[in-house]
Amino acid sequence: MIAGGPTRELKRNPSDFSANWSPVPESQLMVPPMISKTDASLASSPTLQTYANLKSIRSDGSRRLCFVIEFTGHLEVDEPPDEAFYLLADMAVLDQWNPNVRSSRRTSGDLLEPGSRYESTIANGPLRMTARSLLAEVEPSRRVQYEGSIAGFWSVDSLTFEPMGEGTRITFHNETQTPTWLRPLTPLLNAAFQRQARRAVQGAQRYLAGRSPT
């Protein structure tokens, strides 16, 4: 198990990673500022909830308009936070529970150490893409955040672990920045991405359930 402790945050190099994001006024949006939906196939599950948002942002310090696909999923599990954190937080074992990932490994750094880098092979049908990520923030037993790129997309992923009775409520959050030139395809990209994100949450649910005592 990983014991609790203070937050450890990587001091990122601005030349390597994107700046903070700020909202764009709605009058400047070229797509609807928010598209929300609930996955009806998951509505009957008391432990798994997801929602999706599509929004537009402007990169801080830049006049470049870009679009963000956002996903948030919630999962309630029997494991206490430190155990759930231990099982899910390390991206090097992402392929053990995320069905979208064929392989994942740490390429530099140490276990759950800010600044550690990872490489994953993502499958989307017959396509295979390489994602390169960096562990940006760690709060042991409570939260991790990864940042990285895949096929020209910039992505920020976080897992948050909150006590809930004797178990844990896990929040999966992702924001993926799409290139401006792909703006006409953003609704299609959003639909495809949401399917994969929900598969990841469901994979975590199955993985944890399979490790629980019978």
C-alpha positions in Angstrom: 0.0 0.0 0.0 1.0 3.6 -0.5 0.7 5.7 2.6 -0.7 9.2 2.5 1.5 12.2 2.3 1.9 15.8 1.1 1.2 16.7 -2.5 4.2 16.5 -4.8 3.9 18.6 -7.9 6.3 18.8 -10.9 7.6 22.2 -11.8 7.0 22.0 -15.5 9.1 23.7 -18.1 6.8 26.0 -20.1 8.8 25.3 -23.3 7.8 21.6 -23.0 4.2 21.8 -21.9 1.2 24.0 -22.8 0.3 27.0 -20.6 -2.8 27.3 -18.5 -6.1 27.4 -20.3 -8.6 30.2 -20.0 -12.2 30.4 -21.3 -13.1 32.0 -24.6 -16.2 34.4 -24.7 -19.2 32.6 -26.1 -19.5 35.1 -28.9 -16.1 33.9 -30.2 -17.1 30.2 -30.2 -17.4 28.5 -33.6 -19.1 25.4 -32.2 -21.7 25.1 -29.4 -19.9 26.0 -26.2 -21.3 23.0 -24.3 -22.6 19.6 -25.4 -23.7 17.4 -22.5 -25.1 13.9 -22.5 -25.6 10.9 -20.2 -24.8 7.4 -21.4 -28.1 5.6 -21.1 -26.4 2.3 -21.1 -24.8 3.1 -17.8 -27.8 4.8 -16.2 -29.0 1.6 -14.5 -25.6 1.1 -12.7 -25.6 2.6 -9.2 -21.8 2.7 -9.1 -20.8 4.1 -12.5 -21.7 7.6 -13.8 -20.3 9.5 -16.7 -20.9 12.8 -18.5 -19.2 14.5 -21.4 -18.7 18.2 -22.2 -17.4 19.8 -25.4 -16.0 23.3 -24.9 -13.8 25.8 -26.6 -10.8 27.5 -25.0 -7.9 29.8 -25.9 -4.4 28.9 -24.9 -3.2 31.4 -22.4 -0.8 33.8 -23.9 -1.8 32.8 -27.5 -4.3 34.0 -30.0 -4.8 30.4 -31.2 -8.3 29.1 -30.8 -8.5 25.4 -29.9 -11.2 23.0 -28.8 -11.3 20.7 -25.8 -13.1 17.4 -25.4 -13.9 16.8 -21.7 -14.8 13.6 -19.9 -15.7 13.0 -16.2 -16.6 9.6 -14.9 -17.3 8.5 -11.3 -16.9 5.0 -9.9 -17.7 3.8 -6.4 -15.7 0.8 -5.2 -15.3 -1.2 -2.0 -11.5 -0.7 -1.8 -10.3 2.0 0.6 -8.6 5.0 -1.0 -5.0 3.9 -0.4 -5.6 0.5 -2.0 -7.6 1.8 -5.0 -4.8 4.4 -5.5 -2.2 1.7 -5.4 -4.0 -0.4 -8.0 -4.9 2.4 -10.5 -2.6 5.4 -10.1 0.6 4.1 -11.8 0.4 4.6 -15.6 2.9 1.8 -16.1 0.2 -0.7 -15.3 -2.5 1.1 -17.4 -2.7 -1.8 -19.8 -3.9 -4.1 -17.0 -7.2 -2.4 -16.6 -7.8 0.0 -19.5 -9.0 -2.0 -22.5 -8.0 0.8 -24.9 -4.3 0.3 -24.0 -2.3 -2.6 -25.5 0.9 -1.8 -23.6 2.2 0.7 -21.2 5.6 1.3 -19.5 7.6 3.8 -17.6 10.5 5.2 -19.7 12.2 7.3 -17.0 11.9 8.2 -13.4 10.6 6.2 -10.4 7.3 4.8 -9.3 4.8 7.6 -8.9 7.5 10.3 -8.9 6.6 13.6 -10.5 8.5 14.0 -13.7 8.5 10.3 -14.5 7.7 9.6 -18.2 5.6 6.9 -19.8 4.8 5.5 -23.2 1.6 3.7 -24.0 0.3 2.0 -27.2 -3.4 2.9 -27.7 -5.7 0.8 -29.9 -8.7 2.2 -31.7 -9.9 -0.6 -34.0 -7.1 -1.5 -36.3 -5.2 1.7 -35.5 -2.3 1.8 -33.1 -1.1 5.1 -31.7 1.7 5.9 -29.2 0.9 8.2 -26.3 3.8 9.8 -24.4 2.9 11.1 -20.9 4.5 12.8 -17.9 3.4 12.4 -14.3 2.7 16.1 -13.4 1.2 15.9 -9.9 0.9 13.3 -7.1 -1.0 13.4 -3.8 -0.5 9.9 -2.4 -3.7 8.0 -1.8 -5.7 11.0 -3.1 -4.8 12.2 -6.6 -2.6 11.8 -9.7 -2.4 13.9 -12.8 -0.7 13.0 -16.1 -0.1 15.3 -19.1 0.9 14.2 -22.6 0.4 14.0 -26.3 -0.9 11.5 -28.8 -1.2 12.0 -32.6 -1.1 15.8 -32.3 -3.7 15.9 -29.4 -2.7 17.3 -26.0 -4.3 15.5 -23.0 -4.5 16.0 -19.3 -5.8 13.1 -17.2 -6.4 12.9 -13.5 -7.6 10.3 -11.0 -9.1 11.5 -7.7 -9.7 9.1 -4.8 -12.2 10.2 -2.1 -13.3 8.2 1.0 -16.9 7.0 0.8 -17.9 5.0 3.8 -15.5 2.0 3.9 -14.8 2.3 0.2 -13.8 4.9 -2.4 -15.3 7.2 -4.9 -13.0 7.5 -7.9 -13.3 10.4 -10.3 -11.7 10.0 -13.8 -11.2 13.3 -15.6 -9.8 14.0 -19.0 -9.4 17.2 -21.1 -8.1 16.6 -24.6 -7.1 19.6 -26.7 -7.8 19.1 -30.4 -5.9 20.9 -33.2 -7.7 23.9 -34.8 -7.6 22.3 -38.3 -9.7 19.4 -37.0 -12.5 21.8 -35.8 -15.1 20.5 -38.4 -14.6 16.9 -37.1 -14.8 17.8 -33.4 -18.3 16.4 -32.9 -17.2 13.1 -34.4 -14.0 13.0 -32.4 -16.0 13.8 -29.3 -18.3 10.8 -29.9 -15.4 8.4 -30.5 -13.5 9.7 -27.5 -16.4 9.4 -25.1 -16.8 5.7 -26.1 -13.2 5.0 -25.3 -13.3 7.0 -22.1 -16.3 5.1 -20.8 -14.6 1.8 -21.8 -11.7 2.8 -19.6 -13.9 3.5 -16.6 -15.7 0.2 -17.1 -12.4 -1.5 -17.4 -11.3 -0.1 -14.0 -14.6 -1.3 -12.5 -14.1 -4.8 -13.8 -10.4 -4.9 -12.7 -11.2 -3.8 -9.2 -14.1 -6.2 -8.9 -12.0 -9.1 -10.1 -9.4 -8.4 -7.3 -12.0 -8.2 -4.6 -12.4 -11.2 -2.2 -15.2 -13.5 -3.1 
